[in-house]
Amino acid sequence: MRSAQLVLRQGGQKVAEILRKLWANDEGQDIAEYAVMLAVILVISIGTIKLIGANANNVFSGVASQLSH
């Protein structure tokens, strides 16, 4: 049991060290990383609009028809 705890502790220390190195990395993002972020944002935005688009159209049509009466 103690050897398993030691392995886990050492593994956790290695992960913490890697995270510290990544956090301290001062190199700026390059254009490829910005392009990936933009692509992800666009995919999420378009997907969300498609999901709620039909429902939003129905709601706005209902409101418009009630306002015209």
N, C-alpha and C positions, 0 to 999 in steps of 0.2 A: 504494500500500500504506500509506503513512504517513497519508494522509487518512482511510482506513478505520479505522486504529488511533486516530486523533484522535477520530473520530465515536464509536467504541466507548467510548473513555475518557470523553468528555463525557457519553454516555448513562449510563455506569456512575456517574458523579458525580451525575447527576440522580436516578437511582434511589436512591443512597445518601442524598441529601438528602431525598427523599420518605420513605424509611424512618426517618430521624432525626426528621422532623417527626411522623410517626405514632407513634413510640415516645415522644416527649416530650409528646404530647397528654395532658393531665391530666384531661380531661373524663371523667367516669365513664360507664359503660355505662348506657343507658336500658333501659326495660322491654322494648322490642321486641327488642333484642339478646339479652337473657336468654331471651325466649320462643323465639327462633330456636335458641339453644343447647340449650334444653330439648327442642325438637322433634327436633333432630338426635340427641341422646342417646337419646330414646325410640325413634326409628326404628331406630337401630343396635341398641339393646337388644332390641327386639321381633324384629327380623330374626335376630339371633343366637339368641335363644331358639327361634324357629321352626326354624332350621337344625339345632340340636343337640337339640331337644326329643324327636323320635322316637328318636334314637339313645340318648339318656340314659334314656328310658323302657325301652327294650330292655335296657340294661345293668342298671338297677335291678331289673327283673323277673327277670333271670337270677340276680342276686345273691340276691334274696329267695327264689327257688325252690331255690337250693342251700343256703341257710341253713335252710330248712324241712325238708330231708332229713336 
